[in-house]
């Protein structure tokens, strides 16, 4: 029962129990003796427009332009749908590629103290470990015998790859640990920057610390899964051992590499899902697969573009340091001056590219949830944007 006649929407049906003879805004009374004050001249059906600002409505002075028509000169950018709320580094709506990249850079600019302190410390530790390993532990590369048979050449290549992997294992372990801390802390920082909230390094660490073990599990699981796929792809050719086996191994390696790329993209949103939704490793991997489903090529394109930009930026920074290192070092590529100078360049490049890569991954996760689950409404409520209601319990910057 509608107890407030006159507030019904234009053209709607009568409320339950309302007399159908009562005139409504879209149904003026007839002129057969009725005493209604509604005018017999009404706007055409279906052309009602939202209330306009003073001086711009249909009754505003100036040239007539019709009921609810666009302003003179055509509709402007502000006509129609209102702009999306932007409490932080991104607008709360589906994002373009440029907005994702800009949001990552804006996070680096707005929270530079927290972001750069994390990435700088991680880059320095990683680079020191890499320099020490290259200086003392890295063995000489295994020379392949050009006169070997195809099966012998394949065996030598496998042995060389195995020894190289064993030599790089400590460096890879350091890189995994450094990437783990970087991803965990920067995910929290970026999630706060989306809401426009300040965050300190202590806050980010306190929030990220309970998720480190699970994030470590995923960080170790992904390369193991990739290695298993590559092994399965190359194993038949390795077992055959002839010229046909070499060709089969190469074909299997190419096919396995394609599968690895597909898996990497499919599970690329696992880290932000694990950190922000507080789920386990396997549920987070399923969550990533669900969010990427139907958008694999878009996700692949954005990640590939980010990787390309990071590589170009790293080269632009590293090349001058490599030239300087070569000029001041007379011992080749293993002398201390060369390693120190090039290490400084690598630290600078990593300090800048780490946050951008992490930012793109987190914002891709946010974008996919906005497109599929209307996460923008929850984020707007959590950020306290007027018109979206109060913040819901459990939907803070990390619980959305």
C-alpha positions, 0 to 999 in steps of 0.5 A: 500500500503506497501511502504517499501518492504523488511519489510514484515513478512516471508511467508506473502501475498503481500501488496495491489497493490504490484507486485507479481513478486517482490521477498519477503524474504520467496519467492526467485526469480527463476534462469531463468534469474532473477537478484535478489540478493536473494539466492536460498538456503532459510530456510524451511518455518515455521522455522523462529526464532526471532533475537538472541543475538550476539554469539548465533544465527544460524551463531554463531561459534560453532557446527551447531544446525539448524535454530532457534534450541535450545541451546546445552543441550536442551532449558533453562529457558530463551528460548522462552517466556520472563519472566513477568515484575515484577515492584512490589511484584508480576510478572505481569502474572497469579499467583500461590498460592505460589506467592499470599502468597509470594506477601502478605508477601512481601508487609508486608516486603517492606511497613512494616512501613505503614502496621504495623502501621495500623494493630497495632493500629487497633489490640490494639483498638480491643483488649482493647475493647474485654478485657473490655467487657469480664471483665465487660459486658460478662454474665455467660454462660447459663447452659442447663438443661440435663433433659429437653425435646428435644423441651425445650432443643432446646428453651434453646439453642436458648435463650443461643445463643441469649443472647450470641450474645447480649453480644458479639454485642459491641465487634463485632461492634468494630471488624467490625469498625477495620476491615473496616479501616484495609481493606480500607487502606491495599487495597490501600497499596497493590495496590501500592505495585503491581506497585512498588510505595511507599506509606505513611499512609497519602496517603493511608488514603487520597485515602481510605477515600471516600470509607469508607461509602460504604465499611461499607455498604458491611461489615454490609450487608454480616453478615446480609445476612448470618444471614438471610440465617441461620434463614431461614434454621432453622426456620421450625424446630423451628416452629415444636418444637418436636424431629423431629423439632430438627433434621430438625433444625440441617439439615437446619442449615447445609444446610444454613451453606453451602449456607453461605460459598458459598456466602462468597466465591462468594462475597470475592472480593467485598472489593477490587473491591469496593475500586479499581474500585470506584463502589457502593456496589451492582455493586461491589458484582456483580463484585466479583461474575463475577470474582469468577465464574468458579474459586469458588473452587480455590478461596475457597481453597486459602482463606481456606489455608490463614485462616488455616495459620493465625490460626496456626500462631496466635496459635503459638504466643498466646499459650506461652502468655496464659501459662504465663497468667495462671501462673501469674494469680490466679483468673482464666481466668477473672483476669486482669493479664491473660487478659492483658498478653493474650491480648498482644499475641493477638495484636501481632498475629493480627498485623501480620495476618491482613495484610497477609489476606488482601493481599491475598484477594487483590492479588486474585482480581488482579490475577482473573482480569489478567486471565480474562481481561489481567490486567497485560498489564494495570498494566505494562503500569501504572508501566512504564515498557518499551515496554508497552506504556505510562500510560493510563489516569485513570489507576493508582494504584487504577483505573485499 
